[in-house]
Amino acid sequence: MRDSLKISGLGFQPRERWLTIPHMGYVIANRYNVILVTLGRPSKIFFPMRTSHFSAVRFFCIGFLKDHWVQVNTNTSYFNLK
């Protein structure tokens, strides 16, 4: 998994360097301390494992479009889950 994150530069990357869900979902959620929502087949939600409470949770959503993941604008970046 760690090797798949190493790239030599910007631009085209071979398929073995592509972001794959669910393999990288937990890596993203934990690294950036966000709840990651993926919209695609299948849709999934990944929660960070290091957060002790969710009073103000950062929320990040990506969608699969053809062969790329793109950010989905949700018009809000925080949800109060009290």
mmCIF file of the N, C-alpha and C atoms, coordinates in Angstrom:
data_MODEL
# 
_entry.id   MODEL 
# 
loop_
_atom_site.group_PDB 
_atom_site.id 
_atom_site.type_symbol 
_atom_site.label_atom_id 
_atom_site.label_alt_id 
_atom_site.label_comp_id 
_atom_site.label_asym_id 
_atom_site.label_entity_id 
_atom_site.label_seq_id 
_atom_site.pdbx_PDB_ins_code 
_atom_site.Cartn_x 
_atom_site.Cartn_y 
_atom_site.Cartn_z 
_atom_site.occupancy 
_atom_site.B_iso_or_equiv 
_atom_site.pdbx_formal_charge 
_atom_site.auth_seq_id 
_atom_site.auth_comp_id 
_atom_site.auth_asym_id 
_atom_site.auth_atom_id 
_atom_site.pdbx_PDB_model_num 
ATOM 1   N N  . MET A 1 1  ? 0.826   -1.181 0.000   1.00 0.00 ? 1  MET A N  1 
ATOM 2   C CA . MET A 1 1  ? 0.000   0.000  0.000   1.00 0.00 ? 1  MET A CA 1 
ATOM 3   C C  . MET A 1 1  ? 0.875   1.251  0.000   1.00 0.00 ? 1  MET A C  1 
ATOM 4   N N  . ARG A 1 2  ? 1.925   1.244  0.821   1.00 0.00 ? 2  ARG A N  1 
ATOM 5   C CA . ARG A 1 2  ? 2.804   2.407  0.892   1.00 0.00 ? 2  ARG A CA 1 
ATOM 6   C C  . ARG A 1 2  ? 3.477   2.688  -0.450  1.00 0.00 ? 2  ARG A C  1 
ATOM 7   N N  . ASP A 1 3  ? 3.892   1.644  -1.152  1.00 0.00 ? 3  ASP A N  1 
ATOM 8   C CA . ASP A 1 3  ? 4.534   1.830  -2.456  1.00 0.00 ? 3  ASP A CA 1 
ATOM 9   C C  . ASP A 1 3  ? 3.593   2.445  -3.477  1.00 0.00 ? 3  ASP A C  1 
ATOM 10  N N  . SER A 1 4  ? 2.289   2.170  -3.360  1.00 0.00 ? 4  SER A N  1 
ATOM 11  C CA . SER A 1 4  ? 1.349   2.730  -4.328  1.00 0.00 ? 4  SER A CA 1 
ATOM 12  C C  . SER A 1 4  ? 1.228   4.242  -4.200  1.00 0.00 ? 4  SER A C  1 
ATOM 13  N N  . LEU A 1 5  ? 1.653   4.824  -3.072  1.00 0.00 ? 5  LEU A N  1 
ATOM 14  C CA . LEU A 1 5  ? 1.586   6.269  -2.874  1.00 0.00 ? 5  LEU A CA 1 
ATOM 15  C C  . LEU A 1 5  ? 2.800   7.009  -3.423  1.00 0.00 ? 5  LEU A C  1 
ATOM 16  N N  . LYS A 1 6  ? 3.848   6.286  -3.767  1.00 0.00 ? 6  LYS A N  1 
ATOM 17  C CA . LYS A 1 6  ? 5.071   6.906  -4.274  1.00 0.00 ? 6  LYS A CA 1 
ATOM 18  C C  . LYS A 1 6  ? 4.970   7.117  -5.773  1.00 0.00 ? 6  LYS A C  1 
ATOM 19  N N  . ILE A 1 7  ? 5.078   8.381  -6.187  1.00 0.00 ? 7  ILE A N  1 
ATOM 20  C CA . ILE A 1 7  ? 5.054   8.694  -7.611  1.00 0.00 ? 7  ILE A CA 1 
ATOM 21  C C  . ILE A 1 7  ? 6.301   9.496  -7.957  1.00 0.00 ? 7  ILE A C  1 
ATOM 22  N N  . SER A 1 8  ? 6.676   9.456  -9.231  1.00 0.00 ? 8  SER A N  1 
ATOM 23  C CA . SER A 1 8  ? 7.900   10.155 -9.645  1.00 0.00 ? 8  SER A CA 1 
ATOM 24  C C  . SER A 1 8  ? 7.635   11.601 -10.040 1.00 0.00 ? 8  SER A C  1 
ATOM 25  N N  . GLY A 1 9  ? 6.378   11.979 -10.259 1.00 0.00 ? 9  GLY A N  1 
ATOM 26  C CA . GLY A 1 9  ? 6.046   13.343 -10.635 1.00 0.00 ? 9  GLY A CA 1 
ATOM 27  C C  . GLY A 1 9  ? 4.583   13.453 -11.002 1.00 0.00 ? 9  GLY A C  1 
ATOM 28  N N  . LEU A 1 10 ? 4.167   14.662 -11.361 1.00 0.00 ? 10 LEU A N  1 
ATOM 29  C CA . LEU A 1 10 ? 2.782   14.878 -11.753 1.00 0.00 ? 10 LEU A CA 1 
ATOM 30  C C  . LEU A 1 10 ? 2.545   14.353 -13.167 1.00 0.00 ? 10 LEU A C  1 
ATOM 31  N N  . GLY A 1 11 ? 1.293   14.093 -13.484 1.00 0.00 ? 11 GLY A N  1 
ATOM 32  C CA . GLY A 1 11 ? 0.951   13.604 -14.811 1.00 0.00 ? 11 GLY A CA 1 
ATOM 33  C C  . GLY A 1 11 ? 0.476   12.173 -14.778 1.00 0.00 ? 11 GLY A C  1 
ATOM 34  N N  . PHE A 1 12 ? 0.501   11.511 -15.925 1.00 0.00 ? 12 PHE A N  1 
ATOM 35  C CA . PHE A 1 12 ? 0.014   10.139 -16.035 1.00 0.00 ? 12 PHE A CA 1 
ATOM 36  C C  . PHE A 1 12 ? 0.756   9.217  -15.074 1.00 0.00 ? 12 PHE A C  1 
ATOM 37  N N  . GLN A 1 13 ? -0.003  8.345  -14.425 1.00 0.00 ? 13 GLN A N  1 
ATOM 38  C CA . GLN A 1 13 ? 0.573   7.351  -13.525 1.00 0.00 ? 13 GLN A CA 1 
ATOM 39  C C  . GLN A 1 13 ? 0.086   5.971  -13.956 1.00 0.00 ? 13 GLN A C  1 
ATOM 40  N N  . PRO A 1 14 ? 0.927   4.952  -13.835 1.00 0.00 ? 14 PRO A N  1 
ATOM 41  C CA . PRO A 1 14 ? 0.482   3.609  -14.189 1.00 0.00 ? 14 PRO A CA 1 
ATOM 42  C C  . PRO A 1 14 ? -0.620  3.129  -13.240 1.00 0.00 ? 14 PRO A C  1 
ATOM 43  N N  . ARG A 1 15 ? -1.402  2.166  -13.675 1.00 0.00 ? 15 ARG A N  1 
ATOM 44  C CA . ARG A 1 15 ? -2.560  1.686  -12.929 1.00 0.00 ? 15 ARG A CA 1 
ATOM 45  C C  . ARG A 1 15 ? -2.215  1.260  -11.495 1.00 0.00 ? 15 ARG A C  1 
ATOM 46  N N  . GLU A 1 16 ? -1.045  0.703  -11.270 1.00 0.00 ? 16 GLU A N  1 
ATOM 47  C CA . GLU A 1 16 ? -0.679  0.271  -9.904  1.00 0.00 ? 16 GLU A CA 1 
ATOM 48  C C  . GLU A 1 16 ? -0.479  1.447  -8.942  1.00 0.00 ? 16 GLU A C  1 
ATOM 49  N N  . ARG A 1 17 ? -0.469  2.676  -9.446  1.00 0.00 ? 17 ARG A N  1 
ATOM 50  C CA . ARG A 1 17 ? -0.341  3.872  -8.614  1.00 0.00 ? 17 ARG A CA 1 
ATOM 51  C C  . ARG A 1 17 ? -1.678  4.573  -8.394  1.00 0.00 ? 17 ARG A C  1 
ATOM 52  N N  . TRP A 1 18 ? -2.753  4.052  -8.972  1.00 0.00 ? 18 TRP A N  1 
ATOM 53  C CA . TRP A 1 18 ? -4.053  4.682  -8.849  1.00 0.00 ? 18 TRP A CA 1 
ATOM 54  C C  . TRP A 1 18 ? -4.628  4.483  -7.457  1.00 0.00 ? 18 TRP A C  1 
ATOM 55  N N  . LEU A 1 19 ? -5.407  5.462  -7.011  1.00 0.00 ? 19 LEU A N  1 
ATOM 56  C CA . LEU A 1 19 ? -6.121  5.378  -5.740  1.00 0.00 ? 19 LEU A CA 1 
ATOM 57  C C  . LEU A 1 19 ? -7.218  4.329  -5.858  1.00 0.00 ? 19 LEU A C  1 
ATOM 58  N N  . THR A 1 20 ? -7.241  3.379  -4.934  1.00 0.00 ? 20 THR A N  1 
ATOM 59  C CA . THR A 1 20 ? -8.276  2.350  -4.949  1.00 0.00 ? 20 THR A CA 1 
ATOM 60  C C  . THR A 1 20 ? -9.060  2.392  -3.647  1.00 0.00 ? 20 THR A C  1 
ATOM 61  N N  . ILE A 1 21 ? -10.351 2.274  -3.783  1.00 0.00 ? 21 ILE A N  1 
ATOM 62  C CA . ILE A 1 21 ? -11.241 2.193  -2.632  1.00 0.00 ? 21 ILE A CA 1 
ATOM 63  C C  . ILE A 1 21 ? -11.724 0.758  -2.619  1.00 0.00 ? 21 ILE A C  1 
ATOM 64  N N  . PRO A 1 22 ? -11.719 0.015  -1.522  1.00 0.00 ? 22 PRO A N  1 
ATOM 65  C CA . PRO A 1 22 ? -11.588 0.458  -0.149  1.00 0.00 ? 22 PRO A CA 1 
ATOM 66  C C  . PRO A 1 22 ? -10.170 0.491  0.403   1.00 0.00 ? 22 PRO A C  1 
ATOM 67  N N  . HIS A 1 23 ? -9.170  0.093  -0.368  1.00 0.00 ? 23 HIS A N  1 
ATOM 68  C CA . HIS A 1 23 ? -7.814  -0.002 0.177   1.00 0.00 ? 23 HIS A CA 1 
ATOM 69  C C  . HIS A 1 23 ? -7.293  1.301  0.764   1.00 0.00 ? 23 HIS A C  1 
ATOM 70  N N  . MET A 1 24 ? -7.540  2.421  0.101   1.00 0.00 ? 24 MET A N  1 
ATOM 71  C CA . MET A 1 24 ? -6.987  3.693  0.555   1.00 0.00 ? 24 MET A CA 1 
ATOM 72  C C  . MET A 1 24 ? -7.976  4.535  1.350   1.00 0.00 ? 24 MET A C  1 
ATOM 73  N N  . GLY A 1 25 ? -9.231  4.114  1.450   1.00 0.00 ? 25 GLY A N  1 
ATOM 74  C CA . GLY A 1 25 ? -10.241 4.894  2.173   1.00 0.00 ? 25 GLY A CA 1 
ATOM 75  C C  . GLY A 1 25 ? -9.869  5.153  3.623   1.00 0.00 ? 25 GLY A C  1 
ATOM 76  N N  . TYR A 1 26 ? -9.446  4.107  4.324   1.00 0.00 ? 26 TYR A N  1 
ATOM 77  C CA . TYR A 1 26 ? -9.062  4.280  5.728   1.00 0.00 ? 26 TYR A CA 1 
ATOM 78  C C  . TYR A 1 26 ? -7.767  5.078  5.873   1.00 0.00 ? 26 TYR A C  1 
ATOM 79  N N  . VAL A 1 27 ? -6.872  4.938  4.902   1.00 0.00 ? 27 VAL A N  1 
ATOM 80  C CA . VAL A 1 27 ? -5.627  5.717  4.931   1.00 0.00 ? 27 VAL A CA 1 
ATOM 81  C C  . VAL A 1 27 ? -5.960  7.205  4.843   1.00 0.00 ? 27 VAL A C  1 
ATOM 82  N N  . ILE A 1 28 ? -6.850  7.586  3.921   1.00 0.00 ? 28 ILE A N  1 
ATOM 83  C CA . ILE A 1 28 ? -7.241  8.985  3.764   1.00 0.00 ? 28 ILE A CA 1 
ATOM 84  C C  . ILE A 1 28 ? -7.964  9.490  5.006   1.00 0.00 ? 28 ILE A C  1 
ATOM 85  N N  . ALA A 1 29 ? -8.923  8.718  5.515   1.00 0.00 ? 29 ALA A N  1 
ATOM 86  C CA . ALA A 1 29 ? -9.697  9.131  6.691   1.00 0.00 ? 29 ALA A CA 1 
ATOM 87  C C  . ALA A 1 29 ? -8.794  9.345  7.893   1.00 0.00 ? 29 ALA A C  1 
ATOM 88  N N  . ASN A 1 30 ? -7.828  8.463  8.099   1.00 0.00 ? 30 ASN A N  1 
ATOM 89  C CA . ASN A 1 30 ? -6.932  8.590  9.249   1.00 0.00 ? 30 ASN A CA 1 
ATOM 90  C C  . ASN A 1 30 ? -5.882  9.664  9.054   1.00 0.00 ? 30 ASN A C  1 
ATOM 91  N N  . ARG A 1 31 ? -5.321  9.774  7.867   1.00 0.00 ? 31 ARG A N  1 
ATOM 92  C CA . ARG A 1 31 ? -4.267  10.767 7.626   1.00 0.00 ? 31 ARG A CA 1 
ATOM 93  C C  . ARG A 1 31 ? -4.795  12.192 7.769   1.00 0.00 ? 31 ARG A C  1 
ATOM 94  N N  . TYR A 1 32 ? -5.999  12.456 7.245   1.00 0.00 ? 32 TYR A N  1 
ATOM 95  C CA . TYR A 1 32 ? -6.553  13.807 7.266   1.00 0.00 ? 32 TYR A CA 1 
ATOM 96  C C  . TYR A 1 32 ? -7.619  13.999 8.335   1.00 0.00 ? 32 TYR A C  1 
ATOM 97  N N  . ASN A 1 33 ? -7.870  12.959 9.134   1.00 0.00 ? 33 ASN A N  1 
ATOM 98  C CA . ASN A 1 33 ? -8.837  13.007 10.240  1.00 0.00 ? 33 ASN A CA 1 
ATOM 99  C C  . ASN A 1 33 ? -10.194 13.523 9.762   1.00 0.00 ? 33 ASN A C  1 
ATOM 100 N N  . VAL A 1 34 ? -10.728 12.865 8.735   1.00 0.00 ? 34 VAL A N  1 
ATOM 101 C CA . VAL A 1 34 ? -12.011 13.232 8.148   1.00 0.00 ? 34 VAL A CA 1 
ATOM 102 C C  . VAL A 1 34 ? -12.893 11.987 8.047   1.00 0.00 ? 34 VAL A C  1 
ATOM 103 N N  . ILE A 1 35 ? -14.193 12.227 7.942   1.00 0.00 ? 35 ILE A N  1 
ATOM 104 C CA . ILE A 1 35 ? -15.092 11.156 7.532   1.00 0.00 ? 35 ILE A CA 1 
ATOM 105 C C  . ILE A 1 35 ? -15.123 11.215 6.012   1.00 0.00 ? 35 ILE A C  1 
ATOM 106 N N  . LEU A 1 36 ? -14.667 10.147 5.381   1.00 0.00 ? 36 LEU A N  1 
ATOM 107 C CA . LEU A 1 36 ? -14.597 10.096 3.924   1.00 0.00 ? 36 LEU A CA 1 
ATOM 108 C C  . LEU A 1 36 ? -15.800 9.329  3.390   1.00 0.00 ? 36 LEU A C  1 
ATOM 109 N N  . VAL A 1 37 ? -16.551 9.973  2.514   1.00 0.00 ? 37 VAL A N  1 
ATOM 110 C CA . VAL A 1 37 ? -17.695 9.341  1.855   1.00 0.00 ? 37 VAL A CA 1 
ATOM 111 C C  . VAL A 1 37 ? -17.345 9.181  0.388   1.00 0.00 ? 37 VAL A C  1 
ATOM 112 N N  . THR A 1 38 ? -17.457 7.956  -0.111  1.00 0.00 ? 38 THR A N  1 
ATOM 113 C CA . THR A 1 38 ? -17.208 7.703  -1.526  1.00 0.00 ? 38 THR A CA 1 
ATOM 114 C C  . THR A 1 38 ? -18.522 7.351  -2.202  1.00 0.00 ? 38 THR A C  1 
ATOM 115 N N  . LEU A 1 39 ? -18.781 7.990  -3.329  1.00 0.00 ? 39 LEU A N  1 
ATOM 116 C CA . LEU A 1 39 ? -19.984 7.734  -4.108  1.00 0.00 ? 39 LEU A CA 1 
ATOM 117 C C  . LEU A 1 39 ? -19.577 6.992  -5.370  1.00 0.00 ? 39 LEU A C  1 
ATOM 118 N N  . GLY A 1 40 ? -20.005 5.777  -5.487  1.00 0.00 ? 40 GLY A N  1 
ATOM 119 C CA . GLY A 1 40 ? -19.646 4.940  -6.627  1.00 0.00 ? 40 GLY A CA 1 
ATOM 120 C C  . GLY A 1 40 ? -20.237 3.564  -6.437  1.00 0.00 ? 40 GLY A C  1 
ATOM 121 N N  . ARG A 1 41 ? -19.627 2.579  -7.050  1.00 0.00 ? 41 ARG A N  1 
ATOM 122 C CA . ARG A 1 41 ? -20.095 1.200  -6.900  1.00 0.00 ? 41 ARG A CA 1 
ATOM 123 C C  . ARG A 1 41 ? -19.013 0.378  -6.257  1.00 0.00 ? 41 ARG A C  1 
ATOM 124 N N  . PRO A 1 42 ? -19.098 0.055  -4.989  1.00 0.00 ? 42 PRO A N  1 
ATOM 125 C CA . PRO A 1 42 ? -20.146 0.467  -4.060  1.00 0.00 ? 42 PRO A CA 1 
ATOM 126 C C  . PRO A 1 42 ? -19.805 1.796  -3.387  1.00 0.00 ? 42 PRO A C  1 
ATOM 127 N N  . SER A 1 43 ? -20.808 2.468  -2.847  1.00 0.00 ? 43 SER A N  1 
ATOM 128 C CA . SER A 1 43 ? -20.576 3.667  -2.031  1.00 0.00 ? 43 SER A CA 1 
ATOM 129 C C  . SER A 1 43 ? -20.167 3.215  -0.640  1.00 0.00 ? 43 SER A C  1 
ATOM 130 N N  . LYS A 1 44 ? -19.245 3.953  -0.023  1.00 0.00 ? 44 LYS A N  1 
ATOM 131 C CA . LYS A 1 44 ? -18.743 3.564  1.298   1.00 0.00 ? 44 LYS A CA 1 
ATOM 132 C C  . LYS A 1 44 ? -18.503 4.797  2.147   1.00 0.00 ? 44 LYS A C  1 
ATOM 133 N N  . ILE A 1 45 ? -18.456 4.582  3.469   1.00 0.00 ? 45 ILE A N  1 
ATOM 134 C CA . ILE A 1 45 ? -18.104 5.633  4.428   1.00 0.00 ? 45 ILE A CA 1 
ATOM 135 C C  . ILE A 1 45 ? -16.956 5.108  5.270   1.00 0.00 ? 45 ILE A C  1 
ATOM 136 N N  . PHE A 1 46 ? -15.902 5.924  5.414   1.00 0.00 ? 46 PHE A N  1 
ATOM 137 C CA . PHE A 1 46 ? -14.723 5.565  6.198   1.00 0.00 ? 46 PHE A CA 1 
ATOM 138 C C  . PHE A 1 46 ? -14.574 6.563  7.335   1.00 0.00 ? 46 PHE A C  1 
ATOM 139 N N  . PHE A 1 47 ? -14.537 6.068  8.562   1.00 0.00 ? 47 PHE A N  1 
ATOM 140 C CA . PHE A 1 47 ? -14.368 6.914  9.737   1.00 0.00 ? 47 PHE A CA 1 
ATOM 141 C C  . PHE A 1 47 ? -12.919 6.857  10.197  1.00 0.00 ? 47 PHE A C  1 
ATOM 142 N N  . PRO A 1 48 ? -12.370 7.993  10.647  1.00 0.00 ? 48 PRO A N  1 
ATOM 143 C CA . PRO A 1 48 ? -11.002 7.967  11.183  1.00 0.00 ? 48 PRO A CA 1 
ATOM 144 C C  . PRO A 1 48 ? -10.972 7.170  12.475  1.00 0.00 ? 48 PRO A C  1 
ATOM 145 N N  . MET A 1 49 ? -9.933  6.408  12.673  1.00 0.00 ? 49 MET A N  1 
ATOM 146 C CA . MET A 1 49 ? -9.837  5.551  13.857  1.00 0.00 ? 49 MET A CA 1 
ATOM 147 C C  . MET A 1 49 ? -9.190  6.246  15.048  1.00 0.00 ? 49 MET A C  1 
ATOM 148 N N  . ARG A 1 50 ? -8.618  7.427  14.852  1.00 0.00 ? 50 ARG A N  1 
ATOM 149 C CA . ARG A 1 50 ? -7.914  8.108  15.943  1.00 0.00 ? 50 ARG A CA 1 
ATOM 150 C C  . ARG A 1 50 ? -8.762  9.122  16.681  1.00 0.00 ? 50 ARG A C  1 
ATOM 151 N N  . THR A 1 51 ? -9.910  9.506  16.162  1.00 0.00 ? 51 THR A N  1 
ATOM 152 C CA . THR A 1 51 ? -10.732 10.532 16.784  1.00 0.00 ? 51 THR A CA 1 
ATOM 153 C C  . THR A 1 51 ? -11.511 9.944  17.947  1.00 0.00 ? 51 THR A C  1 
ATOM 154 N N  . SER A 1 52 ? -11.488 10.632 19.086  1.00 0.00 ? 52 SER A N  1 
ATOM 155 C CA . SER A 1 52 ? -12.164 10.107 20.270  1.00 0.00 ? 52 SER A CA 1 
ATOM 156 C C  . SER A 1 52 ? -13.614 10.564 20.361  1.00 0.00 ? 52 SER A C  1 
ATOM 157 N N  . HIS A 1 53 ? -13.991 11.661 19.693  1.00 0.00 ? 53 HIS A N  1 
ATOM 158 C CA . HIS A 1 53 ? -15.380 12.108 19.702  1.00 0.00 ? 53 HIS A CA 1 
ATOM 159 C C  . HIS A 1 53 ? -15.691 12.828 18.394  1.00 0.00 ? 53 HIS A C  1 
ATOM 160 N N  . PHE A 1 54 ? -16.972 12.969 18.089  1.00 0.00 ? 54 PHE A N  1 
ATOM 161 C CA . PHE A 1 54 ? -17.386 13.554 16.827  1.00 0.00 ? 54 PHE A CA 1 
ATOM 162 C C  . PHE A 1 54 ? -18.290 14.756 17.033  1.00 0.00 ? 54 PHE A C  1 
ATOM 163 N N  . SER A 1 55 ? -17.941 15.686 17.919  1.00 0.00 ? 55 SER A N  1 
ATOM 164 C CA . SER A 1 55 ? -18.805 16.844 18.126  1.00 0.00 ? 55 SER A CA 1 
ATOM 165 C C  . SER A 1 55 ? -18.751 17.807 16.932  1.00 0.00 ? 55 SER A C  1 
ATOM 166 N N  . ALA A 1 56 ? -17.602 17.957 16.317  1.00 0.00 ? 56 ALA A N  1 
ATOM 167 C CA . ALA A 1 56 ? -17.469 18.771 15.099  1.00 0.00 ? 56 ALA A CA 1 
ATOM 168 C C  . ALA A 1 56 ? -16.611 17.968 14.132  1.00 0.00 ? 56 ALA A C  1 
ATOM 169 N N  . VAL A 1 57 ? -17.252 17.281 13.212  1.00 0.00 ? 57 VAL A N  1 
ATOM 170 C CA . VAL A 1 57 ? -16.562 16.348 12.337  1.00 0.00 ? 57 VAL A CA 1 
ATOM 171 C C  . VAL A 1 57 ? -16.329 16.970 10.969  1.00 0.00 ? 57 VAL A C  1 
ATOM 172 N N  . ARG A 1 58 ? -15.111 16.833 10.474  1.00 0.00 ? 58 ARG A N  1 
ATOM 173 C CA . ARG A 1 58 ? -14.832 17.251 9.107   1.00 0.00 ? 58 ARG A CA 1 
ATOM 174 C C  . ARG A 1 58 ? -15.305 16.144 8.183   1.00 0.00 ? 58 ARG A C  1 
ATOM 175 N N  . PHE A 1 59 ? -15.930 16.532 7.107   1.00 0.00 ? 59 PHE A N  1 
ATOM 176 C CA . PHE A 1 59 ? -16.601 15.614 6.202   1.00 0.00 ? 59 PHE A CA 1 
ATOM 177 C C  . PHE A 1 59 ? -16.057 15.851 4.802   1.00 0.00 ? 59 PHE A C  1 
ATOM 178 N N  . PHE A 1 60 ? -15.629 14.787 4.113   1.00 0.00 ? 60 PHE A N  1 
ATOM 179 C CA . PHE A 1 60 ? -15.079 14.919 2.768   1.00 0.00 ? 60 PHE A CA 1 
ATOM 180 C C  . PHE A 1 60 ? -15.740 13.879 1.877   1.00 0.00 ? 60 PHE A C  1 
ATOM 181 N N  . CYS A 1 61 ? -16.214 14.308 0.724   1.00 0.00 ? 61 CYS A N  1 
ATOM 182 C CA . CYS A 1 61 ? -16.956 13.425 -0.170  1.00 0.00 ? 61 CYS A CA 1 
ATOM 183 C C  . CYS A 1 61 ? -16.300 13.419 -1.546  1.00 0.00 ? 61 CYS A C  1 
ATOM 184 N N  . ILE A 1 62 ? -16.082 12.204 -2.092  1.00 0.00 ? 62 ILE A N  1 
ATOM 185 C CA . ILE A 1 62 ? -15.560 12.064 -3.443  1.00 0.00 ? 62 ILE A CA 1 
ATOM 186 C C  . ILE A 1 62 ? -16.478 11.139 -4.233  1.00 0.00 ? 62 ILE A C  1 
ATOM 187 N N  . GLY A 1 63 ? -16.540 11.365 -5.524  1.00 0.00 ? 63 GLY A N  1 
ATOM 188 C CA . GLY A 1 63 ? -17.364 10.541 -6.399  1.00 0.00 ? 63 GLY A CA 1 
ATOM 189 C C  . GLY A 1 63 ? -16.540 9.987  -7.537  1.00 0.00 ? 63 GLY A C  1 
ATOM 190 N N  . PHE A 1 64 ? -16.913 8.805  -7.992  1.00 0.00 ? 64 PHE A N  1 
ATOM 191 C CA . PHE A 1 64 ? -16.188 8.157  -9.090  1.00 0.00 ? 64 PHE A CA 1 
ATOM 192 C C  . PHE A 1 64 ? -16.820 8.559  -10.411 1.00 0.00 ? 64 PHE A C  1 
ATOM 193 N N  . LEU A 1 65 ? -16.026 9.156  -11.288 1.00 0.00 ? 65 LEU A N  1 
ATOM 194 C CA . LEU A 1 65 ? -16.500 9.646  -12.578 1.00 0.00 ? 65 LEU A CA 1 
ATOM 195 C C  . LEU A 1 65 ? -15.621 9.043  -13.671 1.00 0.00 ? 65 LEU A C  1 
ATOM 196 N N  . LYS A 1 66 ? -16.165 8.132  -14.438 1.00 0.00 ? 66 LYS A N  1 
ATOM 197 C CA . LYS A 1 66 ? -15.430 7.367  -15.460 1.00 0.00 ? 66 LYS A CA 1 
ATOM 198 C C  . LYS A 1 66 ? -14.286 6.607  -14.812 1.00 0.00 ? 66 LYS A C  1 
ATOM 199 N N  . ASP A 1 67 ? -13.068 7.141  -14.843 1.00 0.00 ? 67 ASP A N  1 
ATOM 200 C CA . ASP A 1 67 ? -11.939 6.440  -14.222 1.00 0.00 ? 67 ASP A CA 1 
ATOM 201 C C  . ASP A 1 67 ? -11.159 7.342  -13.266 1.00 0.00 ? 67 ASP A C  1 
ATOM 202 N N  . HIS A 1 68 ? -11.854 8.340  -12.682 1.00 0.00 ? 68 HIS A N  1 
ATOM 203 C CA . HIS A 1 68 ? -11.213 9.273  -11.754 1.00 0.00 ? 68 HIS A CA 1 
ATOM 204 C C  . HIS A 1 68 ? -12.096 9.510  -10.539 1.00 0.00 ? 68 HIS A C  1 
ATOM 205 N N  . TRP A 1 69 ? -11.464 9.808  -9.415  1.00 0.00 ? 69 TRP A N  1 
ATOM 206 C CA . TRP A 1 69 ? -12.174 10.268 -8.217  1.00 0.00 ? 69 TRP A CA 1 
ATOM 207 C C  . TRP A 1 69 ? -12.154 11.781 -8.230  1.00 0.00 ? 69 TRP A C  1 
ATOM 208 N N  . VAL A 1 70 ? -13.309 12.403 -8.022  1.00 0.00 ? 70 VAL A N  1 
ATOM 209 C CA . VAL A 1 70 ? -13.415 13.856 -7.994  1.00 0.00 ? 70 VAL A CA 1 
ATOM 210 C C  . VAL A 1 70 ? -14.117 14.283 -6.712  1.00 0.00 ? 70 VAL A C  1 
ATOM 211 N N  . GLN A 1 71 ? -13.775 15.464 -6.214  1.00 0.00 ? 71 GLN A N  1 
ATOM 212 C CA . GLN A 1 71 ? -14.409 15.981 -5.000  1.00 0.00 ? 71 GLN A CA 1 
ATOM 213 C C  . GLN A 1 71 ? -15.846 16.386 -5.308  1.00 0.00 ? 71 GLN A C  1 
ATOM 214 N N  . VAL A 1 72 ? -16.759 16.028 -4.401  1.00 0.00 ? 72 VAL A N  1 
ATOM 215 C CA . VAL A 1 72 ? -18.161 16.401 -4.521  1.00 0.00 ? 72 VAL A CA 1 
ATOM 216 C C  . VAL A 1 72 ? -18.407 17.559 -3.577  1.00 0.00 ? 72 VAL A C  1 
ATOM 217 N N  . ASN A 1 73 ? -18.921 18.680 -4.088  1.00 0.00 ? 73 ASN A N  1 
ATOM 218 C CA . ASN A 1 73 ? -19.198 19.850 -3.265  1.00 0.00 ? 73 ASN A CA 1 
ATOM 219 C C  . ASN A 1 73 ? -20.487 19.607 -2.494  1.00 0.00 ? 73 ASN A C  1 
ATOM 220 N N  . THR A 1 74 ? -20.398 19.588 -1.173  1.00 0.00 ? 74 THR A N  1 
ATOM 221 C CA . THR A 1 74 ? -21.568 19.327 -0.337  1.00 0.00 ? 74 THR A CA 1 
ATOM 222 C C  . THR A 1 74 ? -22.113 20.607 0.281   1.00 0.00 ? 74 THR A C  1 
ATOM 223 N N  . ASN A 1 75 ? -21.517 21.769 -0.039  1.00 0.00 ? 75 ASN A N  1 
ATOM 224 C CA . ASN A 1 75 ? -21.927 23.083 0.478   1.00 0.00 ? 75 ASN A CA 1 
ATOM 225 C C  . ASN A 1 75 ? -21.780 23.222 1.984   1.00 0.00 ? 75 ASN A C  1 
ATOM 226 N N  . THR A 1 76 ? -21.179 22.284 2.639   1.00 0.00 ? 76 THR A N  1 
ATOM 227 C CA . THR A 1 76 ? -20.879 22.385 4.080   1.00 0.00 ? 76 THR A CA 1 
ATOM 228 C C  . THR A 1 76 ? -19.727 21.447 4.381   1.00 0.00 ? 76 THR A C  1 
ATOM 229 N N  . SER A 1 77 ? -18.876 21.833 5.299   1.00 0.00 ? 77 SER A N  1 
ATOM 230 C CA . SER A 1 77 ? -17.740 20.980 5.624   1.00 0.00 ? 77 SER A CA 1 
ATOM 231 C C  . SER A 1 77 ? -17.793 20.443 7.043   1.00 0.00 ? 77 SER A C  1 
ATOM 232 N N  . TYR A 1 78 ? -18.788 20.848 7.833   1.00 0.00 ? 78 TYR A N  1 
ATOM 233 C CA . TYR A 1 78 ? -18.896 20.367 9.212   1.00 0.00 ? 78 TYR A CA 1 
ATOM 234 C C  . TYR A 1 78 ? -20.338 19.999 9.518   1.00 0.00 ? 78 TYR A C  1 
ATOM 235 N N  . PHE A 1 79 ? -20.497 18.947 10.266  1.00 0.00 ? 79 PHE A N  1 
ATOM 236 C CA . PHE A 1 79 ? -21.808 18.537 10.753  1.00 0.00 ? 79 PHE A CA 1 
ATOM 237 C C  . PHE A 1 79 ? -21.718 18.412 12.263  1.00 0.00 ? 79 PHE A C  1 
ATOM 238 N N  . ASN A 1 80 ? -22.726 18.863 12.971  1.00 0.00 ? 80 ASN A N  1 
ATOM 239 C CA . ASN A 1 80 ? -22.775 18.731 14.422  1.00 0.00 ? 80 ASN A CA 1 
ATOM 240 C C  . ASN A 1 80 ? -23.570 17.465 14.722  1.00 0.00 ? 80 ASN A C  1 
ATOM 241 N N  . LEU A 1 81 ? -22.922 16.458 15.287  1.00 0.00 ? 81 LEU A N  1 
ATOM 242 C CA . LEU A 1 81 ? -23.556 15.160 15.507  1.00 0.00 ? 81 LEU A CA 1 
ATOM 243 C C  . LEU A 1 81 ? -23.956 14.946 16.961  1.00 0.00 ? 81 LEU A C  1 
ATOM 244 N N  . LYS A 1 82 ? -24.331 15.982 17.671  1.00 0.00 ? 82 LYS A N  1 
ATOM 245 C CA . LYS A 1 82 ? -24.727 15.822 19.077  1.00 0.00 ? 82 LYS A CA 1 
ATOM 246 C C  . LYS A 1 82 ? -26.093 15.215 19.209  1.00 0.00 ? 82 LYS A C  1 
# 
